[in-house]
Amino acid sequence: MRVLHLSTWNKPCGIATYCGNLVRSLDALGIRNDIYPLEPHLWRTYTQGDIADLQADIAEQSRRYDLVHIQHEHGFFGHAVSYKAAARNYGTMLKTLRAAGTPVVTTFHTEPLGAGTGTDGRRSFAPQKFVRNVNRRLTWKHHVSRCFGERALEAKALVHTPTTRRALIKQGMPAGAVHVVEHGCLPQREAWQNPAAAKEQLGLSPDTVLLTMFGFIGRYKGHDVAVRALAKMPEHFHLAICGGAHPEADDDFLDKLIKLVRHLGVENRVTITGWLAVEATDVYYAATDICLAPYVDPNLSASGAITWALASGRPTIGSKVPAFQNICREQPCMLLTTPKMEDEIVWAAQKLAADPVQSANLVAAAGRYIDSYSWEATARVTENLYASMISGERVTASGIGRGRLVARTATSAISQRPQPPLIDRRGLLAAGMARSVETQVVSRAG
């Protein structure tokens, strides 16, 4: 089996890291994987002719493969120009690949824009935003959703959570074409024998409680919430932000975050590392006491950074966004707090710092989650989908299905009490009560 992957590659990018982990796991299953690198920063420079040439080249390359797997993020197809352009370019690529006779599966790392909610989860009723979101939904349905289906050569979608599946279906994708495959996880790290030594390397005292956030800095991850929470914690709590602004980011969030740190007077308790080499990252993992993930975006599909936190061997405090709630339904592996509520983070951090038993329980649950959703497991599920698509058979995603009944035996004292006999309707009639009962029902219905 030969698969061509369209993704960012070998660069500081969460999706490039995701694709790398997936490809290495597929390699182990005997699949031949090649990469066609996507360059988001070039879309600003492309003419329509350039875009047509790129799409034609990808289609021509695809003829040598059994299947194409696309990693989707809006910026990969021209979101820097406009959302409409990105949806149109991606949809055209799907149509071009179908014309070339190559099956296509796409992993969606973000939900379609235009759902009408902000990062606080509340629907916006501002007229301009409402019209913009309607246009975005129509654009997505016209250019993208109609390319997906259950039949051969109709595109298939992979998502990380049921919430994202629902979002795609609401935007017009057939339910049978959207498959849920959880984000793969790396193995859990071994705990350092002497974390105090790691703290010493970082210039921290042994009694420091180090809170760490791994990954790129972004508004949706709640770094500002973490800084405000730190300002309310005791002096021996320290925050390490292991990452910098994303290379493709064009906002001023990092600048505002630095100003917030200064404004709150916690410069000596916050470390923003920027990009880290592997060896330096290992030291921060070893010195960390608690991982933080105070995300604020309810539309988050999945997060590579949260899998790093769960694999850190340290307890994790997350926020109650649907993606993290879905993880905790599988295993209670995070202490969840309300998004944007820094006082809850203060409480949670102090609680875990003083309660090694609960911390150990969270770490153990994280280990069970990671074992269930390893990259090896993700690769096997993906391979099965590949095989079905290549064979040309109809591929239908599993729906919600029926719930399983839980059989139980009553053991309580209450359940063992003698039950009163059932009332015979004939007895009601004899007592002249039938009319009053029927009258009551009619009056409630009315």
Secondary structure as a PSIPRED ss2 file (coil, helix, strand):
# PSIPRED VFORMAT (PSIPRED V4.0)

   1 M C   1.000  0.000  0.000
   2 R E   0.000  0.000  1.000
   3 V E   0.000  0.000  1.000
   4 L E   0.000  0.000  1.000
   5 H E   0.000  0.000  1.000
   6 L E   0.000  0.000  1.000
   7 S E   0.000  0.000  1.000
   8 T C   1.000  0.000  0.000
   9 W C   1.000  0.000  0.000
  10 N C   1.000  0.000  0.000
  11 K C   1.000  0.000  0.000
  12 P C   1.000  0.000  0.000
  13 C C   1.000  0.000  0.000
  14 G H   0.000  1.000  0.000
  15 I H   0.000  1.000  0.000
  16 A H   0.000  1.000  0.000
  17 T H   0.000  1.000  0.000
  18 Y H   0.000  1.000  0.000
  19 C H   0.000  1.000  0.000
  20 G H   0.000  1.000  0.000
  21 N H   0.000  1.000  0.000
  22 L H   0.000  1.000  0.000
  23 V H   0.000  1.000  0.000
  24 R H   0.000  1.000  0.000
  25 S H   0.000  1.000  0.000
  26 L H   0.000  1.000  0.000
  27 D H   0.000  1.000  0.000
  28 A C   1.000  0.000  0.000
  29 L C   1.000  0.000  0.000
  30 G C   1.000  0.000  0.000
  31 I C   1.000  0.000  0.000
  32 R E   0.000  0.000  1.000
  33 N E   0.000  0.000  1.000
  34 D E   0.000  0.000  1.000
  35 I E   0.000  0.000  1.000
  36 Y E   0.000  0.000  1.000
  37 P E   0.000  0.000  1.000
  38 L C   1.000  0.000  0.000
  39 E C   1.000  0.000  0.000
  40 P H   0.000  1.000  0.000
  41 H H   0.000  1.000  0.000
  42 L H   0.000  1.000  0.000
  43 W H   0.000  1.000  0.000
  44 R H   0.000  1.000  0.000
  45 T H   0.000  1.000  0.000
  46 Y C   1.000  0.000  0.000
  47 T C   1.000  0.000  0.000
  48 Q H   0.000  1.000  0.000
  49 G H   0.000  1.000  0.000
  50 D H   0.000  1.000  0.000
  51 I H   0.000  1.000  0.000
  52 A H   0.000  1.000  0.000
  53 D H   0.000  1.000  0.000
  54 L H   0.000  1.000  0.000
  55 Q H   0.000  1.000  0.000
  56 A H   0.000  1.000  0.000
  57 D H   0.000  1.000  0.000
  58 I H   0.000  1.000  0.000
  59 A H   0.000  1.000  0.000
  60 E H   0.000  1.000  0.000
  61 Q H   0.000  1.000  0.000
  62 S H   0.000  1.000  0.000
  63 R C   1.000  0.000  0.000
  64 R C   1.000  0.000  0.000
  65 Y C   1.000  0.000  0.000
  66 D C   1.000  0.000  0.000
  67 L E   0.000  0.000  1.000
  68 V E   0.000  0.000  1.000
  69 H E   0.000  0.000  1.000
  70 I E   0.000  0.000  1.000
  71 Q E   0.000  0.000  1.000
  72 H E   0.000  0.000  1.000
  73 E C   1.000  0.000  0.000
  74 H H   0.000  1.000  0.000
  75 G H   0.000  1.000  0.000
  76 F H   0.000  1.000  0.000
  77 F H   0.000  1.000  0.000
  78 G C   1.000  0.000  0.000
  79 H C   1.000  0.000  0.000
  80 A C   1.000  0.000  0.000
  81 V C   1.000  0.000  0.000
  82 S C   1.000  0.000  0.000
  83 Y H   0.000  1.000  0.000
  84 K H   0.000  1.000  0.000
  85 A H   0.000  1.000  0.000
  86 A H   0.000  1.000  0.000
  87 A H   0.000  1.000  0.000
  88 R H   0.000  1.000  0.000
  89 N H   0.000  1.000  0.000
  90 Y H   0.000  1.000  0.000
  91 G H   0.000  1.000  0.000
  92 T H   0.000  1.000  0.000
  93 M H   0.000  1.000  0.000
  94 L H   0.000  1.000  0.000
  95 K H   0.000  1.000  0.000
  96 T H   0.000  1.000  0.000
  97 L H   0.000  1.000  0.000
  98 R H   0.000  1.000  0.000
  99 A H   0.000  1.000  0.000
 100 A C   1.000  0.000  0.000
 101 G C   1.000  0.000  0.000
 102 T C   1.000  0.000  0.000
 103 P C   1.000  0.000  0.000
 104 V E   0.000  0.000  1.000
 105 V E   0.000  0.000  1.000
 106 T E   0.000  0.000  1.000
 107 T E   0.000  0.000  1.000
 108 F E   0.000  0.000  1.000
 109 H C   1.000  0.000  0.000
 110 T C   1.000  0.000  0.000
 111 E C   1.000  0.000  0.000
 112 P C   1.000  0.000  0.000
 113 L C   1.000  0.000  0.000
 114 G C   1.000  0.000  0.000
 115 A C   1.000  0.000  0.000
 116 G C   1.000  0.000  0.000
 117 T E   0.000  0.000  1.000
 118 G C   1.000  0.000  0.000
 119 T C   1.000  0.000  0.000
 120 D C   1.000  0.000  0.000
 121 G C   1.000  0.000  0.000
 122 R C   1.000  0.000  0.000
 123 R E   0.000  0.000  1.000
 124 S C   1.000  0.000  0.000
 125 F C   1.000  0.000  0.000
 126 A C   1.000  0.000  0.000
 127 P H   0.000  1.000  0.000
 128 Q H   0.000  1.000  0.000
 129 K H   0.000  1.000  0.000
 130 F H   0.000  1.000  0.000
 131 V H   0.000  1.000  0.000
 132 R H   0.000  1.000  0.000
 133 N H   0.000  1.000  0.000
 134 V H   0.000  1.000  0.000
 135 N H   0.000  1.000  0.000
 136 R H   0.000  1.000  0.000
 137 R H   0.000  1.000  0.000
 138 L H   0.000  1.000  0.000
 139 T H   0.000  1.000  0.000
 140 W H   0.000  1.000  0.000
 141 K H   0.000  1.000  0.000
 142 H H   0.000  1.000  0.000
 143 H H   0.000  1.000  0.000
 144 V C   1.000  0.000  0.000
 145 S H   0.000  1.000  0.000
 146 R H   0.000  1.000  0.000
 147 C H   0.000  1.000  0.000
 148 F E   0.000  0.000  1.000
 149 G C   1.000  0.000  0.000
 150 E C   1.000  0.000  0.000
 151 R C   1.000  0.000  0.000
 152 A C   1.000  0.000  0.000
 153 L C   1.000  0.000  0.000
 154 E C   1.000  0.000  0.000
 155 A E   0.000  0.000  1.000
 156 K E   0.000  0.000  1.000
 157 A E   0.000  0.000  1.000
 158 L E   0.000  0.000  1.000
 159 V E   0.000  0.000  1.000
 160 H C   1.000  0.000  0.000
 161 T C   1.000  0.000  0.000
 162 P H   0.000  1.000  0.000
 163 T H   0.000  1.000  0.000
 164 T H   0.000  1.000  0.000
 165 R H   0.000  1.000  0.000
 166 R H   0.000  1.000  0.000
 167 A H   0.000  1.000  0.000
 168 L H   0.000  1.000  0.000
 169 I H   0.000  1.000  0.000
 170 K H   0.000  1.000  0.000
 171 Q C   1.000  0.000  0.000
 172 G C   1.000  0.000  0.000
 173 M C   1.000  0.000  0.000
 174 P C   1.000  0.000  0.000
 175 A H   0.000  1.000  0.000
 176 G H   0.000  1.000  0.000
 177 A H   0.000  1.000  0.000
 178 V E   0.000  0.000  1.000
 179 H E   0.000  0.000  1.000
 180 V E   0.000  0.000  1.000
 181 V C   1.000  0.000  0.000
 182 E C   1.000  0.000  0.000
 183 H C   1.000  0.000  0.000
 184 G C   1.000  0.000  0.000
 185 C E   0.000  0.000  1.000
 186 L C   1.000  0.000  0.000
 187 P C   1.000  0.000  0.000
 188 Q C   1.000  0.000  0.000
 189 R C   1.000  0.000  0.000
 190 E C   1.000  0.000  0.000
 191 A C   1.000  0.000  0.000
 192 W C   1.000  0.000  0.000
 193 Q C   1.000  0.000  0.000
 194 N C   1.000  0.000  0.000
 195 P H   0.000  1.000  0.000
 196 A H   0.000  1.000  0.000
 197 A H   0.000  1.000  0.000
 198 A H   0.000  1.000  0.000
 199 K H   0.000  1.000  0.000
 200 E H   0.000  1.000  0.000
 201 Q H   0.000  1.000  0.000
 202 L C   1.000  0.000  0.000
 203 G C   1.000  0.000  0.000
 204 L C   1.000  0.000  0.000
 205 S C   1.000  0.000  0.000
 206 P C   1.000  0.000  0.000
 207 D C   1.000  0.000  0.000
 208 T C   1.000  0.000  0.000
 209 V E   0.000  0.000  1.000
 210 L E   0.000  0.000  1.000
 211 L E   0.000  0.000  1.000
 212 T E   0.000  0.000  1.000
 213 M E   0.000  0.000  1.000
 214 F E   0.000  0.000  1.000
 215 G C   1.000  0.000  0.000
 216 F C   1.000  0.000  0.000
 217 I E   0.000  0.000  1.000
 218 G C   1.000  0.000  0.000
 219 R H   0.000  1.000  0.000
 220 Y H   0.000  1.000  0.000
 221 K H   0.000  1.000  0.000
 222 G C   1.000  0.000  0.000
 223 H H   0.000  1.000  0.000
 224 D H   0.000  1.000  0.000
 225 V H   0.000  1.000  0.000
 226 A H   0.000  1.000  0.000
 227 V H   0.000  1.000  0.000
 228 R H   0.000  1.000  0.000
 229 A H   0.000  1.000  0.000
 230 L H   0.000  1.000  0.000
 231 A H   0.000  1.000  0.000
 232 K C   1.000  0.000  0.000
 233 M C   1.000  0.000  0.000
 234 P C   1.000  0.000  0.000
 235 E C   1.000  0.000  0.000
 236 H C   1.000  0.000  0.000
 237 F E   0.000  0.000  1.000
 238 H E   0.000  0.000  1.000
 239 L E   0.000  0.000  1.000
 240 A E   0.000  0.000  1.000
 241 I E   0.000  0.000  1.000
 242 C E   0.000  0.000  1.000
 243 G C   1.000  0.000  0.000
 244 G C   1.000  0.000  0.000
 245 A E   0.000  0.000  1.000
 246 H C   1.000  0.000  0.000
 247 P C   1.000  0.000  0.000
 248 E C   1.000  0.000  0.000
 249 A C   1.000  0.000  0.000
 250 D C   1.000  0.000  0.000
 251 D C   1.000  0.000  0.000
 252 D C   1.000  0.000  0.000
 253 F H   0.000  1.000  0.000
 254 L H   0.000  1.000  0.000
 255 D H   0.000  1.000  0.000
 256 K H   0.000  1.000  0.000
 257 L H   0.000  1.000  0.000
 258 I H   0.000  1.000  0.000
 259 K H   0.000  1.000  0.000
 260 L H   0.000  1.000  0.000
 261 V H   0.000  1.000  0.000
 262 R H   0.000  1.000  0.000
 263 H H   0.000  1.000  0.000
 264 L C   1.000  0.000  0.000
 265 G C   1.000  0.000  0.000
 266 V C   1.000  0.000  0.000
 267 E H   0.000  1.000  0.000
 268 N H   0.000  1.000  0.000
 269 R H   0.000  1.000  0.000
 270 V E   0.000  0.000  1.000
 271 T E   0.000  0.000  1.000
 272 I E   0.000  0.000  1.000
 273 T C   1.000  0.000  0.000
 274 G C   1.000  0.000  0.000
 275 W C   1.000  0.000  0.000
 276 L C   1.000  0.000  0.000
 277 A C   1.000  0.000  0.000
 278 V H   0.000  1.000  0.000
 279 E H   0.000  1.000  0.000
 280 A H   0.000  1.000  0.000
 281 T H   0.000  1.000  0.000
 282 D H   0.000  1.000  0.000
 283 V H   0.000  1.000  0.000
 284 Y H   0.000  1.000  0.000
 285 Y H   0.000  1.000  0.000
 286 A H   0.000  1.000  0.000
 287 A H   0.000  1.000  0.000
 288 T C   1.000  0.000  0.000
 289 D C   1.000  0.000  0.000
 290 I E   0.000  0.000  1.000
 291 C E   0.000  0.000  1.000
 292 L E   0.000  0.000  1.000
 293 A E   0.000  0.000  1.000
 294 P C   1.000  0.000  0.000
 295 Y C   1.000  0.000  0.000
 296 V C   1.000  0.000  0.000
 297 D C   1.000  0.000  0.000
 298 P C   1.000  0.000  0.000
 299 N C   1.000  0.000  0.000
 300 L C   1.000  0.000  0.000
 301 S C   1.000  0.000  0.000
 302 A C   1.000  0.000  0.000
 303 S C   1.000  0.000  0.000
 304 G H   0.000  1.000  0.000
 305 A H   0.000  1.000  0.000
 306 I H   0.000  1.000  0.000
 307 T H   0.000  1.000  0.000
 308 W H   0.000  1.000  0.000
 309 A H   0.000  1.000  0.000
 310 L H   0.000  1.000  0.000
 311 A C   1.000  0.000  0.000
 312 S C   1.000  0.000  0.000
 313 G C   1.000  0.000  0.000
 314 R C   1.000  0.000  0.000
 315 P C   1.000  0.000  0.000
 316 T E   0.000  0.000  1.000
 317 I E   0.000  0.000  1.000
 318 G E   0.000  0.000  1.000
 319 S E   0.000  0.000  1.000
 320 K C   1.000  0.000  0.000
 321 V C   1.000  0.000  0.000
 322 P H   0.000  1.000  0.000
 323 A H   0.000  1.000  0.000
 324 F H   0.000  1.000  0.000
 325 Q H   0.000  1.000  0.000
 326 N H   0.000  1.000  0.000
 327 I H   0.000  1.000  0.000
 328 C H   0.000  1.000  0.000
 329 R H   0.000  1.000  0.000
 330 E H   0.000  1.000  0.000
 331 Q C   1.000  0.000  0.000
 332 P C   1.000  0.000  0.000
 333 C C   1.000  0.000  0.000
 334 M C   1.000  0.000  0.000
 335 L E   0.000  0.000  1.000
 336 L E   0.000  0.000  1.000
 337 T E   0.000  0.000  1.000
 338 T C   1.000  0.000  0.000
 339 P C   1.000  0.000  0.000
 340 K C   1.000  0.000  0.000
 341 M C   1.000  0.000  0.000
 342 E H   0.000  1.000  0.000
 343 D H   0.000  1.000  0.000
 344 E H   0.000  1.000  0.000
 345 I H   0.000  1.000  0.000
 346 V H   0.000  1.000  0.000
 347 W H   0.000  1.000  0.000
 348 A H   0.000  1.000  0.000
 349 A H   0.000  1.000  0.000
 350 Q H   0.000  1.000  0.000
 351 K H   0.000  1.000  0.000
 352 L H   0.000  1.000  0.000
 353 A H   0.000  1.000  0.000
 354 A H   0.000  1.000  0.000
 355 D C   1.000  0.000  0.000
 356 P H   0.000  1.000  0.000
 357 V H   0.000  1.000  0.000
 358 Q H   0.000  1.000  0.000
 359 S H   0.000  1.000  0.000
 360 A H   0.000  1.000  0.000
 361 N H   0.000  1.000  0.000
 362 L H   0.000  1.000  0.000
 363 V H   0.000  1.000  0.000
 364 A H   0.000  1.000  0.000
 365 A H   0.000  1.000  0.000
 366 A H   0.000  1.000  0.000
 367 G H   0.000  1.000  0.000
 368 R H   0.000  1.000  0.000
 369 Y H   0.000  1.000  0.000
 370 I H   0.000  1.000  0.000
 371 D H   0.000  1.000  0.000
 372 S H   0.000  1.000  0.000
 373 Y C   1.000  0.000  0.000
 374 S E   0.000  0.000  1.000
 375 W H   0.000  1.000  0.000
 376 E H   0.000  1.000  0.000
 377 A H   0.000  1.000  0.000
 378 T H   0.000  1.000  0.000
 379 A H   0.000  1.000  0.000
 380 R H   0.000  1.000  0.000
 381 V H   0.000  1.000  0.000
 382 T H   0.000  1.000  0.000
 383 E H   0.000  1.000  0.000
 384 N H   0.000  1.000  0.000
 385 L H   0.000  1.000  0.000
 386 Y H   0.000  1.000  0.000
 387 A H   0.000  1.000  0.000
 388 S H   0.000  1.000  0.000
 389 M H   0.000  1.000  0.000
 390 I H   0.000  1.000  0.000
 391 S C   1.000  0.000  0.000
 392 G C   1.000  0.000  0.000
 393 E C   1.000  0.000  0.000
 394 R C   1.000  0.000  0.000
 395 V C   1.000  0.000  0.000
 396 T C   1.000  0.000  0.000
 397 A C   1.000  0.000  0.000
 398 S C   1.000  0.000  0.000
 399 G C   1.000  0.000  0.000
 400 I C   1.000  0.000  0.000
 401 G C   1.000  0.000  0.000
 402 R C   1.000  0.000  0.000
 403 G C   1.000  0.000  0.000
 404 R C   1.000  0.000  0.000
 405 L C   1.000  0.000  0.000
 406 V C   1.000  0.000  0.000
 407 A C   1.000  0.000  0.000
 408 R C   1.000  0.000  0.000
 409 T C   1.000  0.000  0.000
 410 A C   1.000  0.000  0.000
 411 T C   1.000  0.000  0.000
 412 S C   1.000  0.000  0.000
 413 A C   1.000  0.000  0.000
 414 I C   1.000  0.000  0.000
 415 S C   1.000  0.000  0.000
 416 Q C   1.000  0.000  0.000
 417 R C   1.000  0.000  0.000
 418 P C   1.000  0.000  0.000
 419 Q C   1.000  0.000  0.000
 420 P C   1.000  0.000  0.000
 421 P C   1.000  0.000  0.000
 422 L C   1.000  0.000  0.000
 423 I C   1.000  0.000  0.000
 424 D C   1.000  0.000  0.000
 425 R H   0.000  1.000  0.000
 426 R H   0.000  1.000  0.000
 427 G H   0.000  1.000  0.000
 428 L H   0.000  1.000  0.000
 429 L H   0.000  1.000  0.000
 430 A H   0.000  1.000  0.000
 431 A C   1.000  0.000  0.000
 432 G C   1.000  0.000  0.000
 433 M C   1.000  0.000  0.000
 434 A H   0.000  1.000  0.000
 435 R H   0.000  1.000  0.000
 436 S H   0.000  1.000  0.000
 437 V H   0.000  1.000  0.000
 438 E H   0.000  1.000  0.000
 439 T H   0.000  1.000  0.000
 440 Q H   0.000  1.000  0.000
 441 V H   0.000  1.000  0.000
 442 V H   0.000  1.000  0.000
 443 S H   0.000  1.000  0.000
 444 R H   0.000  1.000  0.000
 445 A H   0.000  1.000  0.000
 446 G C   1.000  0.000  0.000
